[in-house]
Every structure is written in structure tokens, then in C-alpha cells.
């Protein structure tokens, strides 16, 4: 199985989004030497394929020369493993030179856009929309594939129809991200989307996606349908991520996830020390994640969706409680809502609403003029 290493070249970011928790002024920038150490660490760490995601902050602040050197160091240094790359950026710093470097490695780009210009800029800051769209055009001109993450807040969810139509009419793929509580905020619930609202939003997007299946891709719905269909988690929110996901900060510190980068209490080790999995497992951060896993087994053991939910995200779960393990992901209500909706619809499509369990998946669904869950699965 592949594992995931998130590289955080810097926590600095030129934007100032109202709900952001991953930006830090005056953050240092990762050196190419640290990339060399990442490669040396991973040579003896695990033999499985690995996906590297450059994240931030704003990773493009590291500059063209950094990526020109870092990408071949990783690809060639770990050539015996199957390597994949991805990058998350607001695109403000995208240049033709950078785009050409990234295109050499066919790197998919994730960016952020919260809907129409006025709504987007009210959450992400004046001028954000225009700067991101300029970068988007440069990326497209150089053959890069760009998908957008749309953050829904307690305010913007009121305009969900307008937001969906914006992505549909502009031919943009959509990935939903609910505004989250933050361990770095004095008011962790500010702008956070309530679980009940989030669940209704997911069902709304499922319905809209099915109406426009040939015109747009809603990536969250794809992922959740796949979870239900296969009976296992397919994205980090719905798996036991500890041991399969790591984040490396600008100085080489290793964390459980990029959301913890910059917080010393969550450091598990440093790439310069070439830690083994056993070394990392002795850290307090690892033990905290293990404690969360045990809580999930206890609280969610009887839940129908535990195999493909795993209690949701441990960061989401600990943020409202100042980092303490108290409860599972507060979006549990939303997850159950969409899992049940998809399960019920899939059962109805395959078994005519007989209530049978998901089995015999080779059975042909009844012919219907209206798109359904099986149509999503056939596409993906």
C-alpha cells in the first residue's frame, strides 16, 4: 500500500483567509538540503510507493529553483519506489517557469476558490479571486490539471446553490472542504460549519452532482461513494492515518499531518536523524493518535460505518478540546447522514429497496433514466 508524505516548504502565505489556520508570518523556507535528507530518510524507512504533496502555507513561495532541484532529487533518489507528486497552492505565485517545471512531472494542482468573486473575496480577502485566476490561466496554458477546493463556512453555506452553479458554469471540478475548528485559534468554532449543516450540504451536492454528472466532478462525493461501495476508507479522513501519513516542516521536523506543522508539541522526529517507524512511535504525538484510535474502537464499535469511517479526522476531533482526546470527529453526524443516504440509494438501485446488505455487487442495477450511485462508480 502507498503512504503519503506532505512536504511543507514554508508556512508563509501571501493571502490572509479569514478561517485559515495553516499560515504563519516569517516562517522559514525549506532548503534543498532538507529535501536531500527526506530522500535519505525514506530510502530505509518503507519500501512501499509514496505520494509527495507539497503543501503550506504557500509552497510556491519556495521558488522555481527549489522545485527545479527538489523534484529530480526525490524522483531519482527514490526511483526504486513508485513516486507520485501533488501540490496545493493558491496559485498567486505561479509563473510560466514554475508551471513548466511542474508539468515535467505531470503534477496535479489543487487550489482554493470559495465560489463567485464577491463571495470568495469576502472570505479569502480582497483581490484573492483575480490573483488565483491569473495563476490558474498560467497553469492551464502549460498543461497542468487544476482542481479547486471550496471551503464552506457557516456564512457561505447559505449560498450553496450559487456556489455550485459557479463551478458548474465555469467548468471547474469541485472538492468540498468544511471550515474547521483550529488548534491555533482563540475561538476554534468561528466560521466552522455545524455538523448538521454539513450533512445536508453533502446530500445537496450529491443531488446536484447526479443532475449534472457529465458536466462536473464533485470529488468528495466520488470518495464517499467509493468508501461505501468498497467497505473501506479511501481518503485520509476515513482511515487510520497514523503510520501512513506524515508531514515534514521547513526545518525537517516530522508531524502526523500538515495541520500540526509548526506546533512543537506534535513533532515526532526529524528527517536529519533518519528515524525509524519505531522511533516515531515513541513520540507523544504518535501516542496521542493511538489514543484516538482506541477511543474510536470503543465509541464507534457498533456503528455500521466504522470500517470506512474510523471516527473521522483526529485533528477535527481534538481541535475543539485544546488537543485533548475527548470525542470522535464532531462531523460524525454529517458522515452518518451521507453514508446512510448513499447506502440506501445504492441498495435501492441494486436490489429494488429490498433492504439486502451490499453484496453480490455484480448484479445489474435496474435501468433508469435518472443517474444514480452506480453511475458515479462506473465513472470512477
Residue pairs with C-beta under 8 A, 6 or more apart in sequence:
1 48
1 244
2 48
2 49
2 50
2 51
2 82
2 84
3 46
3 48
3 49
3 50
3 51
3 243
3 244
3 245
3 246
4 50
4 51
4 53
4 236
4 244
4 245
4 246
5 38
5 42
5 50
5 51
5 52
5 53
5 245
5 246
5 247
5 248
6 52
6 53
6 54
6 55
6 245
6 246
6 247
6 248
6 257
6 258
7 30
7 35
7 38
7 52
7 53
7 54
7 55
7 59
7 247
7 248
8 30
8 54
8 55
8 56
8 57
8 59
8 247
8 248
8 249
8 250
8 258
8 261
9 29
9 30
9 54
9 56
9 57
9 59
9 61
9 62
9 66
9 250
10 27
10 28
10 29
10 30
10 56
10 57
10 58
10 59
10 61
10 62
10 250
11 22
11 23
11 24
11 27
11 56
11 57
11 249
11 250
11 261
11 262
12 23
12 24
12 25
12 26
12 27
12 29
12 56
12 57
12 58
12 61
13 20
13 22
13 23
13 56
13 57
13 58
13 61
13 90
14 58
14 61
14 90
14 92
14 93
15 23
15 58
15 90
15 92
15 124
15 125
15 128
16 23
16 125
17 23
17 112
17 123
17 124
17 125
17 128
17 151
18 123
18 124
18 125
18 153
18 191
19 123
19 151
19 153
19 179
19 180
19 182
19 190
19 191
19 192
21 180
21 182
21 183
21 184
21 185
21 259
22 55
22 56
22 57
22 258
22 259
22 261
23 56
23 57
23 58
24 57
24 262
27 57
27 250
27 262
28 250
28 251
29 61
29 62
29 66
29 250
30 62
30 66
30 249
30 250
30 251
30 252
32 66
32 69
32 70
32 73
34 248
34 250
34 251
34 252
34 271
34 272
35 69
35 70
35 73
35 74
36 73
36 77
37 252
37 271
37 272
37 274
38 74
38 248
38 252
38 271
39 73
39 74
39 77
39 78
40 77
40 271
40 274
41 271
41 274
41 275
42 50
42 78
42 81
43 77
43 78
44 274
44 276
45 274
45 276
45 277
46 277
47 81
48 81
49 81
49 82
49 83
49 84
50 78
50 81
50 82
50 83
50 84
51 83
51 84
51 85
51 86
52 74
52 83
52 84
52 85
52 86
53 85
53 86
53 87
53 88
54 67
54 85
54 86
54 87
54 88
54 89
55 87
55 88
55 247
55 258
56 88
56 89
58 89
58 90
58 92
58 93
59 87
59 88
59 89
60 89
60 91
60 92
60 93
60 94
60 98
61 93
62 70
64 95
64 97
64 98
64 101
67 98
67 101
67 102
68 101
71 85
71 101
71 104
71 105
74 83
74 85
75 83
75 105
85 105
85 106
85 107
86 107
86 108
86 109
86 110
87 102
87 107
87 108
87 109
87 110
88 109
88 110
88 111
88 149
89 109
89 110
89 111
89 135
90 111
90 112
90 128
90 131
90 132
90 135
91 109
91 111
91 131
91 132
91 134
91 135
91 136
91 138
91 139
91 146
92 131
92 132
92 135
93 135
94 134
94 135
94 136
94 138
94 139
95 138
96 138
96 141
96 142
99 138
99 139
99 141
99 142
99 144
100 142
102 109
102 142
102 144
103 142
103 143
103 144
107 144
108 144
108 145
108 146
108 147
109 139
109 144
109 145
109 146
109 147
110 146
110 147
110 148
110 149
110 175
111 132
111 135
111 136
111 146
111 147
111 148
111 149
112 124
112 132
112 148
112 149
112 150
112 151
113 120
113 129
113 132
113 148
113 149
113 150
113 172
114 120
114 123
114 124
114 150
114 151
114 152
114 156
114 163
115 150
115 156
115 159
115 162
115 163
115 166
115 167
116 162
116 163
116 166
117 129
117 130
119 156
119 159
119 162
119 163
120 128
120 129
121 127
121 128
121 129
123 151
123 153
123 155
123 156
136 146
139 146
140 146
147 172
147 173
147 174
147 175
147 217
147 219
148 167
148 172
148 173
148 174
148 175
149 175
149 176
149 177
150 163
150 167
150 174
150 175
150 176
150 177
151 177
151 178
151 179
152 160
152 163
152 176
152 177
152 178
152 179
152 193
152 198
152 201
153 179
153 191
153 192
153 193
154 179
154 191
154 192
154 193
154 194
154 197
155 191
156 163
157 193
157 197
157 201
160 201
160 204
160 205
164 174
164 204
164 205
164 208
166 172
167 173
167 174
167 216
168 208
168 212
168 215
168 216
171 215
171 216
172 216
173 216
173 217
173 218
173 219
174 205
174 216
174 217
174 218
174 219
175 218
175 219
175 220
176 201
176 202
176 205
176 218
176 220
178 192
178 193
178 198
178 201
178 331
178 334
179 191
179 192
179 193
180 192
180 315
180 316
180 319
181 188
181 189
181 192
181 316
181 319
181 320
181 330
182 188
182 319
183 259
183 260
183 263
183 315
183 318
183 319
183 322
183 323
184 263
188 319
188 320
189 320
193 201
195 330
195 331
195 332
195 333
195 334
196 333
196 334
196 337
198 331
198 333
198 334
199 333
199 334
199 335
199 336
199 337
199 338
200 337
201 334
202 220
202 221
202 224
202 334
202 337
202 338
202 341
203 337
203 338
203 341
205 218
205 220
205 221
206 218
206 221
206 338
206 341
206 342
208 218
209 216
209 218
209 221
209 376
210 370
210 371
210 372
210 375
210 376
211 371
213 371
213 375
213 376
213 379
221 376
222 376
222 379
222 380
223 234
223 235
223 238
224 338
224 339
224 342
225 342
225 346
225 373
225 376
225 377
225 380
226 234
226 377
226 380
227 233
227 234
227 235
227 238
227 308
227 309
227 339
228 308
228 339
228 342
228 343
228 346
228 358
228 373
229 346
229 358
229 361
229 373
229 377
230 308
231 307
231 308
231 358
232 239
232 307
232 308
233 239
233 307
233 308
233 309
233 310
234 308
236 245
236 257
236 313
237 312
237 313
237 329
238 308
238 309
238 310
238 312
238 335
239 310
240 293
240 310
241 256
241 257
241 289
241 314
242 256
242 286
242 289
242 290
242 293
242 314
243 277
245 256
245 257
246 254
246 255
246 256
246 268
247 254
247 255
247 256
247 257
247 258
247 259
247 260
247 261
248 254
248 255
248 271
249 255
249 261
249 262
251 270
252 270
252 271
252 272
253 261
253 267
253 269
253 270
254 267
254 268
254 269
254 270
254 271
254 275
254 280
255 261
255 263
255 266
255 267
255 268
255 285
256 266
256 268
256 285
256 286
256 289
256 314
257 315
259 315
260 266
260 285
260 315
265 284
265 285
265 323
266 285
267 283
267 285
268 275
268 280
268 283
268 285
268 286
269 275
269 279
269 280
269 283
273 279
280 286
281 287
288 314
288 318
288 323
288 325
289 314
291 325
292 311
292 314
292 317
292 318
292 325
293 310
295 311
295 325
295 327
295 328
296 306
296 310
296 311
296 328
299 311
299 327
299 328
300 306
300 309
300 310
300 311
300 328
303 309
303 336
304 339
304 343
305 335
305 336
305 339
308 339
309 335
309 339
311 317
311 328
311 329
311 332
312 328
312 329
312 331
312 332
312 335
313 329
313 331
314 329
316 329
316 330
316 331
317 325
317 326
317 327
317 328
317 329
317 330
318 324
318 325
318 326
320 330
321 327
329 335
342 373
343 358
345 372
345 373
346 358
346 372
346 373
346 374
347 353
347 354
347 355
347 356
347 358
349 365
349 366
349 368
349 372
349 373
349 374
350 358
350 360
350 361
350 363
350 365
350 374
351 363
352 366
365 372
365 374
